[in-house]
Amino acid sequence: MSTGALYRFGTSIANSTFLTTLDAGYYTNPSLLVSATAPAAPSVTASVTGNQLTLTPASGFSGAFQVNVTAADPFTSTTVSFITTSPRWTPLP
């Protein structure tokens, strides 16, 4: 029986990134994965101070999202992508 864990494959199983846990519906009907639509991008504010990138998701957001960062000069550019997670938290009273 599958645990429902979904991973983004890295260079090996050990280097793979856990994304989410799927419910049993995906295990019994894998076509749900093929016809799945991408979620809407969350509202995130980005700022750069010196060499530090700060990402601030909208209030109340929890989940993972992909970030694409491009650095360029007049001669070349490079882009890196990564997935980050904003945990759900509740402010203390």
C-alpha positions as CSV (number, residue, x, y, z in Angstrom):
1,M,0.0,0.0,0.0
2,S,1.4,3.4,-1.0
3,T,1.9,6.1,1.7
4,G,0.8,8.8,-0.7
5,A,4.1,10.6,-0.4
6,L,5.0,12.6,-3.5
7,Y,8.6,13.6,-4.2
8,R,10.4,15.7,-6.8
9,F,13.3,13.4,-7.9
10,G,16.8,14.7,-7.3
11,T,20.0,13.1,-8.4
12,S,19.1,10.0,-6.3
13,I,16.3,8.8,-4.1
14,A,18.2,10.2,-1.1
15,N,18.4,13.7,-2.7
16,S,14.7,13.8,-3.6
17,T,12.5,16.6,-2.1
18,F,9.2,15.7,-0.4
19,L,6.4,17.8,-1.9
20,T,3.1,16.6,-0.4
21,T,1.0,13.6,0.6
22,L,-1.6,12.6,-1.9
23,D,-4.9,11.0,-0.8
24,A,-6.0,7.5,-1.7
25,G,-8.0,8.8,-4.7
26,Y,-4.7,9.4,-6.7
27,Y,-3.5,5.9,-5.8
28,T,-6.7,4.3,-7.1
29,N,-7.1,6.6,-10.1
30,P,-3.6,7.8,-11.4
31,S,-5.2,9.6,-14.3
32,L,-6.0,12.4,-11.8
33,L,-2.3,13.2,-11.9
34,V,-2.2,13.4,-15.7
35,S,-5.1,15.8,-15.9
36,A,-4.2,17.8,-12.8
37,T,-4.0,21.6,-13.3
38,A,-1.2,23.7,-11.8
39,P,-2.2,25.7,-8.7
40,A,-2.4,29.5,-9.0
41,A,0.8,31.2,-8.0
42,P,0.6,32.7,-4.5
43,S,1.0,36.4,-3.9
44,V,4.6,36.9,-2.8
45,T,6.6,40.1,-2.3
46,A,10.3,39.9,-3.0
47,S,13.0,42.3,-1.9
48,V,16.7,42.4,-2.2
49,T,19.0,44.1,0.3
50,G,22.7,43.7,-0.5
51,N,23.1,40.0,-1.2
52,Q,20.0,38.9,0.7
53,L,16.7,37.9,-1.0
54,T,13.6,38.1,1.3
55,L,10.3,36.5,0.2
56,T,7.1,37.4,2.0
57,P,4.0,35.5,1.1
58,A,0.5,37.0,1.6
59,S,-0.9,36.9,5.1
60,G,-2.3,33.5,5.9
61,F,-0.6,31.6,3.1
62,S,1.0,28.2,3.9
63,G,2.4,25.8,1.4
64,A,5.2,25.5,-1.1
65,F,6.0,27.6,-4.1
66,Q,8.8,27.8,-6.8
67,V,11.0,30.8,-7.0
68,N,13.0,31.7,-10.1
69,V,15.9,34.1,-9.6
70,T,17.8,35.6,-12.5
71,A,21.1,37.5,-12.2
72,A,22.3,39.4,-15.3
73,D,24.9,41.8,-16.5
74,P,25.4,43.3,-20.0
75,F,27.1,40.1,-21.2
76,T,25.3,37.1,-19.7
77,S,22.6,36.0,-17.3
78,T,21.9,32.9,-15.2
79,T,18.8,31.7,-13.5
80,V,18.4,29.4,-10.6
81,S,15.1,27.9,-9.3
82,F,14.2,26.5,-6.0
83,I,11.1,25.5,-4.0
84,T,10.5,27.0,-0.6
85,T,7.9,26.3,2.0
86,S,5.9,28.8,4.1
87,P,4.6,26.9,7.2
88,R,1.2,27.5,8.7
89,W,1.6,29.3,12.0
90,T,-0.8,30.9,14.4
91,P,0.2,34.1,16.3
92,L,0.3,33.8,20.0
93,P,-2.5,35.6,21.9
